[in-house]
Amino acid sequence: MVMGLSEDLSEGYKASKVYLSEKEPFDFNTVENLIVFGDSLSTVETNFTDMTYTGENNAFGDDWPLQLLNLKEMVLWDFAVSGSVIDENILPVEADRYTFYIQFDLFKHKLIKHKEIYKCNWNSNNSLFAFWFGTNDILYMDRVKFKNFSNEMIKSVTNLYFNTLNELYELGARNFIFFNLHSLNKLPLKPEDYSVDSKTLQENCETLNSIIESNALKFHNNYKDTNVFVYNIKEEIDFIQNNYKQFNFISSNKSFYEEYLKDNNTDINNYIMTDDLHFTYKTHEIIAKDINTLLLSGSSSLFINIGLILMNVFLVIYILF
């Protein structure tokens, strides 16, 4: 934690929800595979022919999956594609985008059907499945066709968490981290460019986050041997924006690209955002460290180590007295 930070908001890991299994304790130290689904906020430009990746993204450097690999040695299997949505049915007819369902089919083809070809050793205990969706669903949804956002998004998210994730569980997945959605209305974007006002945008984000949290809990209750983290990226980004000076940023919501057009000597390290939607690699580094803290806090080995320390303390006290 940076000294002098405002206490108005909590860091993301403190505001996150953690639902742990008593049967299969989570230990981040034993995780060997990070399997990611999402959009441009999580992509590393994977070549789905051989599952290698270039690492290219809109952060102008490593985004959070790559930053997390800098903190914990793992193999990254990243199915995230820029522009992806959960469910294409809420978008205008002319939209042509990757969906979570397409990414999931790719996962089954690559890491289930042809697991040996890619030398992937994932199993229930050594793998963490990560999901970060919602930005494109909300910004690009057909607001003419669907006037009731809540009902349509509930349908999409329910399909994601209860239909597809049921199958993922049956395939062996046990450790999950779901990102909620950051406050799109607080980004440099102009809501009118997306045919929506700021208030509606805020309400949409709040609705989606409520759905993610409730369905993640239901999913864990249905499968007690799962370890489920709901990472509060909203609170983390709010925290960074609220304390931007302490992180050595010069603005809470100006974008690097916007300033670079005015002065090509602009330093990207001074900005939270690269453009109106994407975070800089420096921001992703902060996010990755926060996620790492969350995952370690939920690890069984951490509690075991604390327990051993306490036992030793009591033993010393007993011997002395």
Buried (B, 14 or more C-beta within 10 A) or exposed (E): EEEEBEEEBBBBBBBBBBBBBEEBBBBBEEBBBBBBBBBBBBBBBBEEEEBEBEBEBBBBBBBBBBBBBEBBEBBBBBBBBBBBBBBBBBBEEEBEBBBBBBBBEBBEEBBEEEEEEBEBEBEBBBBBBBBBBBBBBBBBBBBEEBEEBBEBBBEBBBBBBEEBBEEBBEBEBBBBBBBBBBBBBBBBBEBEEBEBEBEBBBBBBBBBBBBBBBBBBEBBEEBEEBBBBBBBBBBBBBBBBBBBBBBEBBBBBBBBBBBBEEEEEBEBEBBBBBBBBBBBBBBBBBBBBBBBBBBBBBBBBBBEEEEEEEEEEEEEEEEEE
